[in-house]
């Protein structure tokens, strides 16, 4: 009985340390207001909008916040468990990448200044009713002092995103809004006349004053 209690105590202590370690991780999932989203959270996304190219897009609403007191080199790994149609896109931390099949993937790395709140621009582009399920984990990178290359260092918080798209009964965030102006920019911030192949930024201004900026990948 004493041995059983000892193992139970040890297991509880290890679990508590794991929770603390995740909460102390320098990068945390957050909402648009900077509120931290707890490790292990499942997000159910059912709202969608139509972008300026007529595509249906379901934004996850996820941001990443550097809660540490110093700059961090970070990124993520994600597993697409279910993708019934369309494409899953993530623009985190720097480049926009679309996946059209299930599997495990690792993002590039990018620098996060202390206190920065970064929009992940992680979303599903459905082409029909269905589901997309993605498990996303934040990671940090460390630099080899000799080769100067960045490699994965530690793993942090995890969230599961459940996208469900149906053509009826779902709220749309831009439906009925009138577009005032659409502008296109390169990744370095230079305005361009029209979309080109590759990644660029679309800035849409609506008559109600709302401005939506997102990265877009054009094939």
HUCORHU-V506238 format. One line per field, one symbol per residue. ss: DSSP state (h for helix, s for strand, l for the rest). burial: 1 if it has 16 or more other C-alpha atoms within 10 Angstrom, else 0. A space follows every 50 residues. Layout:
ss=???
burial=???
This chain:
ss=lhhhhhhhhhhhhhhhhhhhhhhlllsssslllllslllllssssllsss lllllsssslllsssslllllsssssssssssslllssssllllllsssl llsssslllsssllllsssllssssllllsssssssssssssslllllls sssssssssssssssllllllsllllllssssssslllllsslllllsss ssssssllllssssssssl
burial=00000000000000000000011011111110010110100010111110 00000111110111111100011111111111111111111111111100 01000011111111111111111111000111111111111100000001 01001111111111100000000000001000011100000000100011 1101100000000011100
